[in-house]
Amino acid sequence: VWLDGQEITKLRPRQLAQVIAYVPQTRTPPFAFKVREVVAMGRTPEMRPFSVPSAQDYAICDELLEKLGVSHLRDRVFNELSGGECQMVLIARALAQQPKLLMMDEPTSNLDFGNQIRMFQCICRLAKEGIGIIMTTHFPDHAFLCSTKVALFSREKGFIYGTADEVITAETMSDTYHIQVGVTESRSPSGKTVKSCTPYME
């Protein structure tokens, strides 16, 4: 794996952290940190050993919380937040690293439908701002919502890469999941074509 022309195994952890940020599935930290403290952890790659976040670091954190629409959570205890709120805070923590690339592990897992859509809106907004995003998902419809390129890992066909329309087809979905799947189209109120996968139930 190469990053900006360099093999990543030759980069120090701090160098990687200054370029790549990671958003895990929602998890609970071992201590009752406040949201602002959790986000400030993302500033670690820019800090010296044993130092504490500066006023500038906290200003960056406050700006990100405002940008993501969760500034009202700033002084809340992270452990007490909802799943959707936790995910937005974890994204803010990752963005506090000021990365070029954001890696997200199933960012919508355990979120209700509304929070899933809000999460995808956030992902699309970040991508438009120039941040590269790689995310994993178990739901093929997600690829239609926010992707430019899709990689499908299938036991039968191996690795398939291309646009969502090229990769997410009735044939590839049926082969991958071993059920009959169709890809349907509908129109949004604005007239945009929207695709989705539909399983055929007998």
N, C-alpha and C positions, 0 to 999 in steps of 0.2 A: 504494500500500500504506500502510495506516494502522496505527499501533501506539498503543494507549491513547489514542485520540483525536487523535493527531498524525501528520502525514504524515512518513514515515521520511526522505525526502530533506531535511527541515528539521532533522533531529537530527544532532548532532555524532557522529563515530565513537565517542568515549568514552561518550556517552549510550546509543548502541545496544548497546555492549559490556556495559553495566551491566544490560541487559534481555534481550538475546538472546545465547545461546552456541551455538557450532557444533562439531559432531563430524564430522570428515571420515572418509573411508574410511582404514583403517590406512595410515600412511606412516612412513618412517624419517627422523628428523631428521638434519641434516648433521653434528651433533656427538654424541659419546657421553654424553648427559646421563643422570643417574640419574633414576629414576621420580619421586622426591620433587621434583626440580628441574623436571621436565616439568609436574607438577601445579601447582607454584607459578607457572608462567607464566600460569595462569588468573587470578591475582590482579592482573595488570597494570592493568586498568581502575581499580583502587582505589589504585594507587601513583602517586607523583609521578615526573616524568621523572628518570632517572638514579639513582633510589633502588633499594634491594634489598628483597627480602621480609623482613618483620619476623617476630618470634617468633609473633605472633598469626596472620600469614599462613600460616606453616608449621603451626601448630596446626589451622587450618581444613583444610589439605591432608591432614594425618594423620588427621583425623576422617573425611574423605571416603574415603580409602583403606580405613579400617576399615569404614565403612558399606557399601562396595562389595565387601568381602571380599577385598581384594588388599593389605592392609597388609604382608603378608610380602614383597611386591615392592619395598618402599619404597627400599631401597638397591641394587636391581638396576639394571643399565644397560638403558635402554629399548630400544636396538637389539637386545638379545639375548632379548627376550621373544617368546612365541608370539603368533599373531594374535589369539586371544581375550584374552590378557593385555593386549596393546597397546590393544585397543578399550576395555577397562575403565579403563585409565589415561587414555585420551583423554576418556572420559566424566567421570572425576574432575577432569581439567583444566578441562573446560567447566563443571562444577558449582562449581568454585572461584570462578567469576565471580559466583556466587549469582544466576543469571538467573531471569526469570519464564518464559522460553521457550527450549526446547532444540531446535535444528535438527540432524537427523542424516541424513547422506548414506549410504544403504545400509549401516547399521551391522552387518549380518551378512555382508557380502561377505567371501569367503575364510575363513569360519569353518566348522568341522565341525558336524554336526547337533546334538551336545550343547551346544556353545558358542552356537549360534544360539538354542536354547531358553533357555539361561541369560541371554542378552542380552535376549530378550523379557520374561523374568521381571523383569529389572532395569528395563526400560522401563515395564512395568505398575506396578511399585512406585513409581517416580518420579512417574508420572502421578497415582497415588492420593495422593501427598504434595502435589499442587497445582501441579506444574510442567507447563506446556503443552508438548507434544511434537509436532513435525512431522518425519516421516521419509519418505524415498523408498525404494522397493524395486521390483525387477523380478519378484517372486514374489507372486502374488495371495493365496496361502494366508496370508502374513504379516498381511494385513488382518484375517483372522478371529481371529488370535491376540492382537492388542493394540490394536485401533483402536476409536474411537467414531464417527469420521467418515472417509470415504474419498473421495479425488479420483482419478478415472481419466482419463488423457489418451489419447485414441484418435483416429487419423487419420479414421476413418469417422464417429464420433459426436461428436467434439470433446471437450468437458469434461463429465464426469458426476460429480455430487457427491451423497453421501447416506451412509446406513449401509452397513456391509459387506454385509449381506443384500440391500440395494437395488442396490448397484453391482456386486458380484461375483456375476454370474449366468452360467449356461451360454451365454446369448445374447451378453452383452457380452464374455465371455472368448473365445468362438469368433470374434466379429467383430474383436476387437483383435489376436489372435495368428494368425488365419487357419488355425486347426486346430480340429477338433471337440473341445470340452471339456464335461465334465459337472461339476456341483457335487453332491458326495455328502455324506451325513450319517452320523455314527457316534456312539456313546455313550462317554463317558469312564467310568472306574471309579466316579466320584462321581455319575454319571447325567446329567452335563451334555452337551448336544448340541454336537458338534464338526463343523464343515464344512471341506471341502477341495476343491480343483479336481483333476479327473482327466482327462488327455488320452486320447482314444480312438485307440489305435494300430491301424492296419489290418494 
